[in-house]
Structure formats: C-alpha cells, structure tokens
Amino acid sequence: MNIRGDHLTEREELILKCIRHAIVERGEAPSIREIGRSVGLSSPASVAYHLDQMERLGVIHRTERDGYGRNIALGQ
C-alpha cells in the first residue's frame, strides 16, 4: 500500500514529472534506469515499486513490456 494512502509520495511526483518530460521531449517514456537516475534511485526494483503504486492509483498504466521499461503511459 502507498505510504500516504491514495496519494502520490514526493518521490512518485518526481517520477511522474520525469515521465511527462520524456514523453513531451522525446515522444516516449523514459526507461526504468533513466527514471532512477532522474529521481535519485539506484535500484531498478525501487523504481518498479513506485511505478506499481502509481499504476494502482491510475496515474499511469503500463502496456506490453519492451525490455527497457518504456511501456509507461499516462493515466486517464
């Protein structure tokens, strides 16, 4: 469960900004490693944990895996 209940944590807000920026600038979501570098997480598992929480909240959704983690789309 998300630490704050049904709200994004500060770290998840940073991840969301990173995703939005990459989509606007490059037309695709960043990789898991790119997200980690951007928000100060060295472990891909930590990034994946936050993405799972964000997906549960409907902020993002993930499509078919592509091997790079670039399967992230913004939620409705």
PELIN-V351514 format. One record per run of one state. SS is the DSSP state (2 for helix, 1 for strand, 0 for the rest). FROM is the first residue (numbers start at 0). TO is the last residue. Records with the same first field share a line. If there is no record, write none. Layout:
SS: FROM-TO  FROM-TO
This chain:
0: 0-8  26-30  39-42  56-58  62-70  74-75
2: 9-25  31-38  43-55
1: 59-61  71-73
